[in-house]
Amino acid sequence: MTPRWRPLDDDRQPRHIGESLERVVPGGRTFTTLLKRWPELAGEALAAHVRPTALHATTLVLTVDDPAWATQLKYLQTDLVTRLGEALGTGRVTDLRVVVRPA
């Protein structure tokens, strides 16, 4: 009977959790970096009302606390995606999806 579990590769050396996270959850490391740097990347005013909640492939899901911020993000989308590309790597975030959830 073969074991159900086996290592992902033969390299059994310790590694940083970020490396393992990226192998198990594609985009996980990118999303973690995004969460840490969100106020810097989005700006303090935007970050106070908008927060990243998920990254599906290259679509970043943002939650806003007021519908007015959803409208504002439509105008800022191109600039924000460009800024995220510069910080996280081109192509990591190519689209935004906005969800309104009042606080």
WOKANOR-V277386 format. One record per residue. RES is the residue in one letter. PHI is phi in whole degrees, -180 to 180 (none if undefined). D_CENTER is the distance of its C-alpha to the mean C-alpha in Angstrom with 2 decimals. Layout:
BEGIN
{{RES	PHI	D_CENTER} {RES	PHI	D_CENTER}}
END
This chain:
BEGIN
{{M	none	40.44} {T	-85	37.18} {P	-67	34.63} {R	-74	31.64} {W	-107	29.27} {R	-152	29.10} {P	-62	26.94} {L	-66	24.40} {D	-153	26.63} {D	-82	29.74} {D	-79	28.14} {R	-99	28.43} {Q	-72	27.82} {P	-60	25.50} {R	-142	22.03} {H	-66	19.09} {I	-61	16.88} {G	-60	13.81} {E	-65	15.83} {S	-69	16.69} {L	-59	13.31} {E	-64	12.23} {R	-75	15.55} {V	-88	15.36} {V	-122	11.82} {P	-56	10.75} {G	89	7.20} {G	-62	7.43} {R	-68	8.19} {T	-61	5.58} {F	-66	3.06} {T	-62	6.53} {T	-62	7.33} {L	-60	5.08} {L	-62	6.75} {K	-65	9.87} {R	-101	10.23} {W	-54	9.28} {P	-58	13.09} {E	-69	13.97} {L	-75	11.70} {A	-92	12.41} {G	97	15.81} {E	-60	17.45} {A	-64	18.93} {L	-68	15.89} {A	-64	13.84} {A	-71	16.92} {H	-122	16.57} {V	-129	13.01} {R	-137	10.07} {P	-73	6.54} {T	-120	7.54} {A	-165	5.94} {L	-131	4.65} {H	-106	8.27} {A	57	9.43} {T	-115	8.55} {T	-101	8.41} {L	-91	5.90} {V	-94	7.96} {L	-116	9.29} {T	-107	12.25} {V	-115	15.21} {D	-95	18.41} {D	-155	20.82} {P	-58	21.36} {A	-62	22.29} {W	-71	18.75} {A	-63	17.73} {T	-65	20.55} {Q	-60	19.62} {L	-66	16.13} {K	-60	18.09} {Y	-76	19.93} {L	-93	17.09} {Q	-54	14.78} {T	-60	16.25} {D	-65	16.21} {L	-67	12.65} {V	-63	11.42} {T	-63	14.01} {R	-63	13.02} {L	-66	9.39} {G	-63	11.24} {E	-66	13.69} {A	-84	11.55} {L	-104	9.14} {G	118	11.68} {T	-59	13.16} {G	88	12.01} {R	-70	8.43} {V	-129	7.63} {T	-118	11.05} {D	-149	11.18} {L	-119	10.42} {R	-125	11.79} {V	-110	13.26} {V	-121	14.77} {V	-94	17.58} {R	-137	18.26} {P	-57	20.97} {A	-72	20.91}}
END
